[in-house]
Amino acid sequence: MPKSLALILSAITFTPLSALAKVYELNLSQCEIGTSCSKCIEHFKINFSVNETEKTVKVSGRTPAGEQIETLVTTCSVKSINNWQCDEFRGTIKVSDGKISYLDNKTMKNVNIETCMR
């Protein structure tokens, strides 16, 4: 095997998985509007699996009703494993320098509920 090919194969073999994919956990609550997220009805956890190579984000977890979620999110922009953003119907999940935040909270005014990050 040529030396250059051996070096390439060893680099691929020893590339840590964490350099290619990372999971972010987001804890959310459904809370009454106007309570500063202190009076909440439901709590749930969602995981965002970011694949830097494919520039994709997969969401998994359970809805507040207990239904299993596992889907590829098509509204995401992945710059790197530590810098990405997904826009969804309730708000925007943004990761900058590896820190996750929930932005642009869109309330469900018809039921007096907002989604809050815990």
Backbone as a printed PyTorch tensor [residue, N CA C, xyz], in Angstrom:
tensor([[[  0.8530,  -1.1720,   0.0000],
         [  0.0000,   0.0000,   0.0000],
         [  0.9020,   1.2410,   0.0000]],

        [[  0.6300,   2.2100,  -0.8770],
         [  1.4260,   3.4330,  -0.8810],
         [  1.3090,   4.1610,   0.4560]],

        [[  2.3990,   4.8150,   0.8500],
         [  2.4430,   5.4980,   2.1420],
         [  1.3660,   6.5740,   2.2530]],

        [[  1.1150,   7.3350,   1.1830],
         [  0.0990,   8.3940,   1.2350],
         [ -1.2980,   7.8080,   1.4490]],

        [[ -1.6040,   6.6830,   0.8150],
         [ -2.8980,   6.0310,   1.0020],
         [ -3.0270,   5.5130,   2.4300]],

        [[ -1.9610,   4.9750,   2.9830],
         [ -1.9730,   4.4870,   4.3620],
         [ -2.2440,   5.6390,   5.3310]],

        [[ -1.6750,   6.8040,   5.0840],
         [ -1.9070,   7.9730,   5.9470],
         [ -3.3580,   8.4310,   5.8710]],

        [[ -3.9150,   8.4440,   4.6700],
         [ -5.3190,   8.8420,   4.5060],
         [ -6.2270,   7.8630,   5.2270]],

        [[ -6.0040,   6.5750,   5.0520],
         [ -6.8330,   5.5640,   5.7130],
         [ -6.7170,   5.6370,   7.2250]],

        [[ -5.5270,   5.8960,   7.7420],
         [ -5.3770,   6.0010,   9.1980],
         [ -6.0830,   7.2360,   9.7220]],

        [[ -6.0920,   8.3230,   8.9620],
         [ -6.8080,   9.5380,   9.3840],
         [ -8.3040,   9.2850,   9.4270]],

        [[ -8.8200,   8.5710,   8.4430],
         [-10.2430,   8.2430,   8.4200],
         [-10.5790,   7.2860,   9.5550]],

        [[ -9.7530,   6.2870,   9.7610],
         [ -9.9920,   5.2840,  10.7960],
         [ -9.9980,   5.8950,  12.1870]],

        [[ -9.1340,   6.8580,  12.4330],
         [ -9.0050,   7.4110,  13.7760],
         [ -9.7160,   8.7390,  13.9680]],

        [[-10.5470,   9.1540,  13.0080],
         [-11.3500,  10.3600,  13.1930],
         [-12.4340,  10.0380,  14.2060]],

        [[-12.4610,  10.7470,  15.3260],
         [-13.4650,  10.4350,  16.3420],
         [-14.8710,  10.7440,  15.8480]],

        [[-15.8280,   9.8920,  16.2310],
         [-17.2120,  10.0960,  15.8510],
         [-17.7090,  11.4560,  16.3280]],

        [[-17.2450,  11.9040,  17.4890],
         [-17.6950,  13.1850,  18.0260],
         [-17.3160,  14.3440,  17.1220]],

        [[-16.3560,  14.1610,  16.2470],
         [-15.9840,  15.2160,  15.3190],
         [-16.9740,  15.3010,  14.1650]],

        [[-17.7720,  14.2550,  13.9610],
         [-18.7080,  14.2080,  12.8500],
         [-20.1560,  14.3960,  13.2710]],

        [[-20.5010,  14.0050,  14.5030],
         [-21.8790,  14.0870,  14.9770],
         [-21.9030,  14.4500,  16.4550]],

        [[-22.9610,  15.1420,  16.8480],
         [-23.1080,  15.5470,  18.2420],
         [-24.5960,  15.6220,  18.5580]],

        [[-24.9600,  15.2480,  19.7870],
         [-26.3490,  15.2910,  20.2210],
         [-26.5250,  16.4270,  21.2230]],

        [[-27.5330,  17.2460,  20.9770],
         [-27.9010,  18.3380,  21.8790],
         [-29.2550,  18.0030,  22.4820]],

        [[-29.3670,  18.1540,  23.7920],
         [-30.6240,  17.8780,  24.4840],
         [-31.3010,  19.1950,  24.8160]],

        [[-32.5800,  19.2950,  24.4920],
         [-33.3540,  20.5050,  24.7580],
         [-34.5520,  20.1380,  25.6160]],

        [[-34.6430,  20.7470,  26.7940],
         [-35.7640,  20.5290,  27.6990],
         [-36.7240,  21.6950,  27.5400]],

        [[-37.9590,  21.3750,  27.1630],
         [-38.9690,  22.4000,  26.9050],
         [-40.1710,  22.1960,  27.8120]],

        [[-40.9130,  23.2590,  27.9970],
         [-42.1450,  23.2160,  28.7790],
         [-43.2300,  23.9820,  28.0470]],

        [[-44.4660,  23.5270,  28.1930],
         [-45.6380,  24.2520,  27.7120],
         [-46.1670,  25.0170,  28.9260]],

        [[-46.1050,  26.3520,  28.8790],
         [-46.4460,  27.1720,  30.0450],
         [-47.5270,  28.1860,  29.7010]],

        [[-48.2020,  28.6570,  30.7380],
         [-49.2220,  29.6800,  30.5450],
         [-48.5500,  31.0000,  30.1800]],

        [[-49.1370,  31.6990,  29.2190],
         [-48.6180,  33.0070,  28.7950],
         [-48.7190,  33.9790,  29.9620]],

        [[-47.6790,  34.7860,  30.1340],
         [-47.6860,  35.8240,  31.1650],
         [-47.1980,  35.3690,  32.5270]],

        [[-46.6970,  34.1270,  32.6290],
         [-46.2200,  33.6370,  33.9240],
         [-44.6930,  33.5630,  33.9720]],

        [[-44.0240,  34.1210,  32.9600],
         [-42.5550,  34.0530,  32.8550],
         [-42.0650,  32.6070,  32.9420]],

        [[-42.8240,  31.7270,  32.3470],
         [-42.4870,  30.2980,  32.2900],
         [-42.4570,  29.6380,  33.6680]],

        [[-43.1970,  30.1740,  34.6080],
         [-43.1990,  29.5870,  35.9520],
         [-44.4080,  28.6880,  36.1990]],

        [[-45.4670,  28.8300,  35.4110],
         [-46.6580,  28.0050,  35.5930],
         [-46.8210,  27.1430,  34.3380]],

        [[-46.2250,  25.9460,  34.4270],
         [-46.1600,  25.0830,  33.2590],
         [-47.0840,  23.8820,  33.3890]],

        [[-47.5710,  23.4640,  32.2490],
         [-48.5330,  22.3800,  32.1810],
         [-47.8390,  21.0610,  31.8650]],

        [[-46.9010,  21.1050,  30.9200],
         [-46.2070,  19.9040,  30.4770],
         [-44.7220,  20.1840,  30.2970]],

        [[-43.9230,  19.1430,  30.4740],
         [-42.4790,  19.2100,  30.2410],
         [-42.1000,  18.0760,  29.3040]],

        [[-41.1570,  18.3410,  28.4100],
         [-40.6890,  17.2870,  27.5200],
         [-39.2550,  17.5630,  27.0920]],

        [[-38.5950,  16.5040,  26.6440],
         [-37.1900,  16.5730,  26.2420],
         [-37.0870,  16.1320,  24.7870]],

        [[-36.3000,  16.8920,  24.0130],
         [-36.0610,  16.5630,  22.6180],
         [-34.5600,  16.5670,  22.3820]],

        [[-34.0830,  15.5880,  21.6230],
         [-32.6630,  15.5160,  21.2570],
         [-32.4900,  15.9110,  19.7990]],

        [[-31.4810,  16.7250,  19.5480],
         [-31.1210,  17.1160,  18.1930],
         [-29.7670,  16.5010,  17.8850]],

        [[-29.7330,  15.5830,  16.9110],
         [-28.4890,  14.9330,  16.4990],
         [-27.9920,  15.6350,  15.2410]],

        [[-26.8490,  16.2920,  15.3680],
         [-26.2920,  17.0710,  14.2660],
         [-25.1920,  16.2670,  13.5920]],

        [[-25.2880,  16.1250,  12.2810],
         [-24.2660,  15.4460,  11.4970],
         [-23.5730,  16.5020,  10.6470]],

        [[-22.3400,  16.8090,  11.0000],
         [-21.6100,  17.8710,  10.3200],
         [-21.2610,  17.4880,   8.8870]],

        [[-20.9460,  16.2340,   8.6580],
         [-20.5640,  15.7870,   7.3230],
         [-21.7280,  15.9260,   6.3370]],

        [[-22.9140,  15.4860,   6.7710],
         [-24.0970,  15.5390,   5.9090],
         [-24.8500,  16.8560,   6.0200]],

        [[-24.4570,  17.7090,   6.9940],
         [-25.1290,  18.9980,   7.2350],
         [-26.6180,  18.7920,   7.5210]],

        [[-26.9030,  17.8010,   8.3820],
         [-28.2860,  17.4750,   8.7140],
         [-28.5040,  17.4920,  10.2240]],

        [[-29.7690,  17.6370,  10.6030],
         [-30.1720,  17.5740,  12.0010],
         [-31.3720,  16.6470,  12.0960]],

        [[-31.2600,  15.6700,  12.9920],
         [-32.3360,  14.7230,  13.2340],
         [-32.8680,  14.9770,  14.6350]],

        [[-34.1680,  15.0320,  14.7790],
         [-34.7790,  15.2510,  16.0850],
         [-35.3880,  13.9390,  16.5550]],

        [[-35.2350,  13.6710,  17.8600],
         [-35.8430,  12.4850,  18.4520],
         [-36.2780,  12.8120,  19.8670]],

        [[-37.2510,  12.0850,  20.3290],
         [-37.7800,  12.2980,  21.6710],
         [-39.2490,  11.9510,  21.7000]],

        [[-39.9530,  12.5350,  22.6500],
         [-41.3900,  12.2980,  22.7840],
         [-42.1190,  13.6400,  22.8520]],

        [[-43.2970,  13.6730,  22.2620],
         [-44.1370,  14.8560,  22.3380],
         [-44.7050,  14.9480,  23.7530]],

        [[-45.2870,  16.0990,  24.1180],
         [-45.9300,  16.1690,  25.4370],
         [-47.0140,  15.1000,  25.6140]],

        [[-47.5950,  14.6420,  24.5110],
         [-48.6250,  13.5940,  24.5830],
         [-48.0200,  12.1930,  24.6800]],

        [[-46.6830,  12.0920,  24.6450],
         [-46.0120,  10.8160,  24.7880],
         [-45.7220,  10.0900,  23.4900]],

        [[-46.0210,  10.7040,  22.3550],
         [-45.7640,  10.0690,  21.0650],
         [-44.2820,  10.1650,  20.7180]],

        [[-43.7240,   9.0790,  20.1890],
         [-42.3140,   9.0250,  19.7960],
         [-42.0940,   9.8780,  18.5490]],

        [[-41.0280,  10.6860,  18.5720],
         [-40.6340,  11.5050,  17.4220],
         [-39.2540,  11.0320,  16.9840]],

        [[-39.0680,  10.8820,  15.7030],
         [-37.7470,  10.6250,  15.1460],
         [-37.8160,  11.0020,  13.6780]],

        [[-37.2720,  12.1850,  13.3630],
         [-37.3820,  12.6760,  11.9980],
         [-36.2200,  13.6010,  11.6490]],

        [[-35.9510,  13.7020,  10.3870],
         [-34.9460,  14.6190,   9.8790],
         [-35.6010,  15.9870,   9.7430]],

        [[-34.9840,  17.0200,  10.2980],
         [-35.5430,  18.3710,  10.2380],
         [-35.0120,  19.0410,   8.9730]],

        [[-35.9220,  19.5130,   8.1410],
         [-35.5200,  20.0810,   6.8490],
         [-35.3420,  21.5970,   6.8990]],

        [[-35.6390,  22.2130,   8.0350],
         [-35.5510,  23.6740,   8.1400],
         [-34.2900,  24.1140,   8.8800]],

        [[-33.2220,  23.3280,   8.7660],
         [-31.9920,  23.6310,   9.5090],
         [-30.8840,  24.1090,   8.5760]],

        [[-30.0370,  24.9370,   9.1420],
         [-28.8310,  25.3970,   8.4690],
         [-27.6530,  25.0020,   9.3560]],

        [[-26.7880,  24.1240,   8.8640],
         [-25.6590,  23.6160,   9.6410],
         [-24.3710,  24.1840,   9.0710]],

        [[-23.7440,  25.0890,   9.8380],
         [-22.4330,  25.6180,   9.4460],
         [-21.3270,  24.7040,   9.9540]],

        [[-21.4950,  24.2280,  11.1860],
         [-20.5660,  23.2840,  11.7950],
         [-21.3200,  22.5630,  12.8990]],

        [[-20.6610,  21.6070,  13.5220],
         [-21.2980,  20.8220,  14.5840],
         [-21.6610,  21.6880,  15.7940]],

        [[-20.9450,  22.7980,  15.9770],
         [-21.1890,  23.6910,  17.1070],
         [-21.8700,  24.9900,  16.7180]],

        [[-22.2740,  25.1310,  15.4550],
         [-22.9370,  26.3440,  14.9770],
         [-23.9870,  25.9520,  13.9340]],

        [[-25.2510,  25.9340,  14.3680],
         [-26.3480,  25.5590,  13.4830],
         [-27.6410,  26.1660,  13.9940]],

        [[-28.6600,  26.1240,  13.1490],
         [-29.9440,  26.7070,  13.5150],
         [-31.0680,  25.9650,  12.8080]],

        [[-32.1800,  25.7400,  13.5340],
         [-33.3780,  25.1290,  12.9620],
         [-34.5740,  26.0210,  13.2740]],

        [[-35.3370,  26.3280,  12.2560],
         [-36.5770,  27.0880,  12.4430],
         [-37.7200,  26.0950,  12.3930]],

        [[-38.5650,  26.1590,  13.4030],
         [-39.7240,  25.2850,  13.4360],
         [-40.9330,  26.0970,  13.8400]],

        [[-42.1010,  25.4790,  13.8440],
         [-43.3360,  26.2510,  13.9850],
         [-43.4800,  26.9630,  15.3300]],

        [[-42.8160,  26.4950,  16.3720],
         [-42.9310,  27.1580,  17.6730],
         [-41.8220,  28.1510,  17.9500]],

        [[-40.7170,  28.0440,  17.2440],
         [-39.5930,  28.9400,  17.5060],
         [-38.3620,  28.4980,  16.7490]],

        [[-37.2260,  29.0410,  17.1560],
         [-35.9560,  28.7450,  16.5090],
         [-35.0000,  28.1570,  17.5290]],

        [[-34.3990,  27.0290,  17.1910],
         [-33.3610,  26.4230,  18.0140],
         [-32.0470,  26.8520,  17.3910]],

        [[-31.2030,  27.5030,  18.1870],
         [-29.9400,  28.0160,  17.6720],
         [-28.8020,  27.5440,  18.5600]],

        [[-27.7270,  27.0760,  17.9220],
         [-26.5230,  26.6830,  18.6480],
         [-25.3770,  27.5390,  18.1260]],

        [[-24.7670,  28.2810,  19.0450],
         [-23.5970,  29.1050,  18.7290],
         [-22.4770,  28.7000,  19.6700]],

        [[-21.3480,  28.3440,  19.1010],
         [-20.1870,  27.8920,  19.8710],
         [-20.5570,  26.7650,  20.8360]],

        [[-21.4660,  25.8800,  20.4020],
         [-21.8390,  24.7160,  21.1940],
         [-22.8780,  24.9630,  22.2670]],

        [[-23.3880,  26.1900,  22.3950],
         [-24.3990,  26.5170,  23.4130],
         [-25.7590,  26.6300,  22.7420]],

        [[-26.7150,  25.8620,  23.2560],
         [-28.0430,  25.8130,  22.6600],
         [-28.9520,  26.8680,  23.2780]],

        [[-29.7870,  27.4780,  22.4340],
         [-30.7830,  28.4320,  22.9240],
         [-32.0580,  28.2780,  22.1040]],

        [[-33.1440,  28.7190,  22.6900],
         [-34.4510,  28.6570,  22.0520],
         [-34.8960,  30.0870,  21.8580]],

        [[-35.1070,  30.4990,  20.6040],
         [-35.3870,  31.8950,  20.2670],
         [-36.7430,  32.0600,  19.6050]],

        [[-37.1480,  33.3040,  19.5020],
         [-38.3500,  33.6670,  18.7530],
         [-39.5510,  32.8180,  19.1550]],

        [[-39.7890,  32.7440,  20.4380],
         [-40.8970,  31.9410,  20.9230],
         [-42.2020,  32.4510,  20.3180]],

        [[-42.8890,  31.5830,  19.6400],
         [-44.1800,  31.9180,  19.0390],
         [-45.2550,  31.2990,  19.9160]],

        [[-46.0780,  32.1210,  20.4850],
         [-47.0870,  31.6180,  21.4110],
         [-48.2610,  31.0030,  20.6630]],

        [[-48.9280,  30.1220,  21.3650],
         [-50.1740,  29.5410,  20.8640],
         [-51.2940,  30.2900,  21.5620]],

        [[-51.5550,  31.5070,  21.0710],
         [-52.4880,  32.4170,  21.7440],
         [-53.8960,  31.8550,  21.8660]],

        [[-54.2970,  31.0310,  20.9240],
         [-55.6600,  30.4940,  20.9790],
         [-55.8630,  29.5870,  22.1980]],

        [[-54.7950,  29.0450,  22.7760],
         [-54.9090,  28.2150,  23.9800],
         [-54.1440,  28.7970,  25.1640]],

        [[-53.6400,  30.0410,  25.0320],
         [-52.9570,  30.7660,  26.0990],
         [-51.6950,  30.0320,  26.6000]],

        [[-50.9340,  29.4500,  25.6510],
         [-49.7540,  28.6500,  25.9730],
         [-48.5410,  29.1720,  25.2180]],

        [[-47.3840,  29.1180,  25.8640],
         [-46.1230,  29.4100,  25.1780],
         [-45.1320,  28.2870,  25.4930]],

        [[-44.1630,  28.1060,  24.6080],
         [-43.1430,  27.0900,  24.8120],
         [-41.9170,  27.7450,  25.4290]],

        [[-41.4100,  27.1770,  26.5130],
         [-40.2610,  27.7360,  27.2260],
         [-39.1520,  26.6970,  27.3200]],

        [[-37.9230,  27.1750,  27.2860],
         [-36.7660,  26.3000,  27.4800],
         [-36.4660,  26.2430,  28.9650]],

        [[-36.2430,  25.0290,  29.4900],
         [-35.9280,  24.8850,  30.9240],
         [-34.4550,  24.6580,  31.0890]]])
